[in-house]
Amino acid sequence: SSPHMKGAVQYHKKNASNGACVAVLTMDCAPVNALSSGVRTGLEERMKEALSDDSVKAIVITGAHGAFCAGADISEFATGMQGPPLPVVITQVEASTKPVVAAIDGVVLGGGCEVALGCHFRVASKRSSAGLPEVNLGLLPGAGGTQRMPRLIGVEPSIDFMCQGRPLNAAKAAEVGIFDAVSDGDNSAVVQAAVDLAASNVGVDLGPRRLSAIEAKAPAKEVFAAKRKQYNSMRNGELAPQAIINCIEASTDRPFEGGMKVEGQEFLKLLMGDQSKALQYMFFAERQCAKIPGLSARPGPLNSIGIVGAGLMGGGIAMCCAEAGMEVALLDIDPGNLDRGMSVIKKNYTRSVDRKSKTQAQVDNFLSLISPSTSYDSLSQCDIVVEAVFENMNLKKKIFESFDKVCKPGCILASNTSYLNIDDIAAATSRPQDVIGCHFFSPANVMPLLENVRGSKSSPSTIATAMAFGQKIKKVTCLVGNGAGFIANRVMGVSGFGWLMQNGIMPHLIDGASEAYGMRMGPCRMNDLVGLDLFGRERANSGQAKPDKIVIDAMYVAQRFGQKDGKGFYKYDEKLRYARDPEAEAMIETIWKNTGVSPRTMTEEEIVDKLYLPVVNEGFKCLEEGMAMRPSDIDVCCVFGYNWPRYRGGPMQWATAVGLPKVLEKLEAMGEKPSELLKDCVKNKWSLKSKDFVNRIDQAWQGRWSKL
C-alpha cells in the first residue's frame, strides 16, 4: 500500500501439510491492526495478488501484534476515509474463488469481526475473543455485520451480540457458531491450523460458505417486538440498539443487497447524529482523564490500605480494594460499628454469590484480605490510608493527627471528604505533601468514579500514587482541584431543581423531563433515595429551616424522609415502587400559597434547560478557576459520578451540541450570571477544542497549582 497511508498488509507463502501452497496475508497496524487506510488498501491489493498467482491454492488472513483486528480506525471518522471502503474489501474477500480462512489470535472486534465474517472459515486460538461493540460508540456494524451475522448464528443471538456490545471468549464464540474451530497452541499453531483447513478445502464448492449468498431465517414476528422492548429498557434513550434491530430485521425479509442498503442508511444516520459524537467523545474522555500532563513522578507501592470508618462508605471502599488484591485494615474505634460494617460486607458478598456474579471461592479470598481492627497501630505498615468518616472537620483533623503518629514515612494520607477543604485537613499533619483527597461516590463498591483532590501541597509522587490507586481498584479516576464540592458535587449542586420545586413545578414533571433527557432517575426520586433527612436535619440543627416556606424543610418536619420510610416527594410500596402522592403535593401547594407562587406550565425542554444549563455554567467556572484540567474531565465526573447520560456526553459536550452562543443566550434569559469564560468563548467564537481556549484553561490550571 502507498507509503503515506497508515498500516499495511504483509504477504508470504506457507505450505500446508498436504503440500498445497497457501498465501498468508497479515494485517499490520500497531497496536491492534485497526482497519486504517493502509490496511484496507493492503487487503485489496494482496487479495488480487493471491488470486492471480496460480501457484497459490488458498488464502489465510491473520493479524500481527497478538491481535487479529480491533476494528475501524476511529480517528479516521474525523479526518475522512482514504482507500477502498471496508464493505467493498469484505465483498472481494468473500467472492474469492480460492478458500479464505481467518486465523484469529487475540481480539477480533467491530470491522475486524466483519472481515472475519467475509472469510469462508474462521479458526481461533483459545485466548481469542470476538465482539461487535459499535453500539458503545452509538454506531452499528456498518460493513455487513448486521447482514452476515444473523445468516451465520441466527437472529436472536445476533441482536444480543450487537446490542450488548460485549465480546465473547473463544469457547463461547465457537458455541454460538462464530468460530468454526478453536485451536490449541500459540500464534504459529493457529496460522498452521488455518493454512491446513484452507488447503483441505481447495476445489470444494464455497457457495454455502459465502454468508451473503445464504438466507437468514426469519423468527416469529413477535421476537423483534420483544427485543426492541428489552433493549429500550436496557439501553434507554439510545438510538443505536433500535437501528441495529432494524438492520437485522432487514436481513430476514429482503435480499442481501437490500439489507446492505438499510445498514448503510442506518449507519449514516447514527454517524451524523449527536449521540454517536457524544459516545465517541466519552470513549476518548475516559482515557484522557487518567493522563496528567507534566507528571513524571513514579507511583509508590500499593499493596496494603488502611480505611478508617466502617460505615457504608468505608465498607464499600474496603470491598473495592480487596477485589483488587490489596490487604485491607478496616478500622473503627467503635467495636459495634465495626461488627455492623463487616456484616454488611458479608451480606453484600452473599448476595453476589446468590446472583452468581461471584463464586464462593472468590468471596472467601476477598474476605480473607479484610482485617477488622479497633486500633490505629494496625495502620503502621500501610502504603495508603483513607479516612471515610462523616463530614466533621474536627473529627477528620483528629484522625489525621493519628495518621501522622502511626503511619510509615511516604504513606499516602487520603480523605474521602465530599466537600471539606483538603488543605485544612493536611494542616493537622507534619507531612502535608503526602495528603490528598480520594473522593468516592456512594455506594463506593458500585459507583465507578474516583475524584482525586489535589491540595496545594500534595507532592507529584502523592498525585501519581493516588492516580495509580484509582486505576488499581478499577475506578475512572480524575484529578481535580481543591474547591468547595470539587467537581461533580459542585456542578450538579447548582442544578435548578430547588428553584423549579419552589416556583410552581411538581416533582413528577421535574423528574419526567429529567428522565426524558436521559437521567436514570430524576432529581426528586434521587433525593428520596439518598434521604431528605440528610439535608433537612442539617438545616434544622443550624436553625436555617423554614418549614412554612421551603419544601425540603416541610418534608423534614412531616418526617417524609424518602424511600427509607415509604414517603418523601413520592409514596413507595414495599417493593420501593414509587407513585405520585396527593399528600406531598398538597404540602408543596401550601408552600406555593405561602410564598405567593402559582403553578406554572413549562415544556420539557424548558425544565431541562433550567435544571442543567446552570450545571454547564458552573463547569465553565471550574475551568476558569483552574479547578478542572479540561472540559472532558467535568463530563467524566458527571457521567460516572451522577449517571449523566453517556450518550449526551456530559454537560460540556451537551453545551457544544446546543451551541455556546445559544447556551449563553438561554442563561441570560433565565437570569443566571454567565461565567466570564463562557462569554469570552462566544465573543471570540472559540469552541472547546480551539487552541486559544485550551491555552486559556491550561494557564488557569497551571497558575493555580505548583508545577508538577
Secondary structure, DSSP 8 states (H G I E B T S, - for coil): --TTSS-EEEEEEEE-TTS-EEEEEEEE-TTTT---HHHHHHHHHHHHHHHH-TT--EEEEEESTT-SB----THHHHH---SS-HHHHHHHHHH-SS-EEEEE-SEEETHHHHHHHHSSEEEEETT-EEE-GGGGGT---TTTHHHHHHHHH-HHHHHHHHHH---EEHHHHHHHTS-SEEE-S-HHHHHHHHHHHHHHTTTS--GGG-GGGS------HHHHHHHHHHHHHHTTT-SHHHHHHHHHHHHHHS-HHHHHHHHHHHHHHHHHSHHHHHHHHHHHHHHHTT--TT--------SEEEEE--SHHHHHHHHHHHHTT-EEEEE-SSHHHHHHHHHHHHHHHHHHHHTTSS-HHHHHHHHHHEEEES-GGGGTT-SEEEE---S-HHHHHHHHHHHHHHS-TT-EEEE--SSS-HHHHHTTSS-GGGEEEEEE-SSTTT--EEEEEE-TT--HHHHHHHHHHHHHTT-EEEEEE-STTTTHHHHHTT-THHHHHHTT--HHHHHHHHHHHT-SS-HHHHHHHH-HHHHHHHHHHTT---TTT-HHHHHHHTT--BGGGTBSSEEE-TT--EEE-HHHHHHHHHHHHHTT-------HHHHHHHHHHHHHHHHHHHHHTTSSS-HHHHHHHHHHHH---GGGTHHHHHHHHH-HHHHHHHHHHTT----HHHHHHHHTT--TT-HHHHHHHHHHHHHHS---
